[in-house]
Amino acid sequence: MPAALPSLLAWLLVLLLGRARPADACSCSPIHPQQAFCNADVVIRAKAVSAKEVDSGNDIYGNPIKRIQYEIKQIKMFKGPDKDIEFIYTAPSTAVCGRLLDTGGKKEYLIAGKSEGNGKMHITLCDLVSTWDSLSPTQKKSLNQRYQMGCECKISRCLSIPCFVSSSDECLWTDWAMEKNNVDGRQAKHYACIKRSDGSCAWYRGMAPPKQEFLDIEDP
């Protein structure tokens, strides 16, 4: 083998690696707001008033783990512990699934995430975090009871039409297929998947609580 060949191969390898595009460090599958509510330990309405970077232990190599600590003012808790949430933690950048919040104290958020106990919670880019003003009236009403009524139901995302339910306790979420990959469409804004008295699940629309006739199997 010519002496120059190994160095040429090494140079080509470096060139190819340099051109390779790294995989996204954080990717999230779209979910219906009701699913995000049901999956979360804590769901609150709150404002972020300050933020600072803090150490949260060390990784397996002994390097410090950095997180952003948001001090918040909780306005209302829809789901969670008896104690108010005082601090929210997240990764320091969106590249590692961190969620950035405005700390001006004027913007109100709906925030869903995991409890860390003692008035603390953790959120990621994949959790439900929306400005309160962006929510529809139906979404705001559903936070009080209706989403919880369907937490035993399964919401399945329909990727293309036609799609079908595989069990009676399933609701098909068709916003993705019907509205050009829109995860904030009609069903997300105006519907909740509710469990009926016979154990089946169906979409319910409207701000008023479901009537008993609907729960006893009546088309909405």
Sequence and secondary structure as in RCSB ss.txt:
>XXXX:A:sequence
MPAALPSLLAWLLVLLLGRARPADACSCSPIHPQQAFCNADVVIRAKAVSAKEVDSGNDIYGNPIKRIQYEIKQI
KMFKGPDKDIEFIYTAPSTAVCGRLLDTGGKKEYLIAGKSEGNGKMHITLCDLVSTWDSLSPTQKKSLNQRYQMG
CECKISRCLSIPCFVSSSDECLWTDWAMEKNNVDGRQAKHYACIKRSDGSCAWYRGMAPPKQEFLDIEDP
>XXXX:A:secstr
  THHHHHHHHHHHHHHHHS    S       HHHHHHH SEEEEEEEEEEEEEEEEE TTS EEEEEEEEEEEE
EEEES SS   EEEE SSGGGT      SS  EEEEEEEEEETTEEE  TTS EEEGGGS HHHHHHTTTHHHHT
TTSEEEE  SSS   SSTTEEEE HHHHTTS SSSHHHHHEEEEE TTS EEEEESSS   HHHHTT   
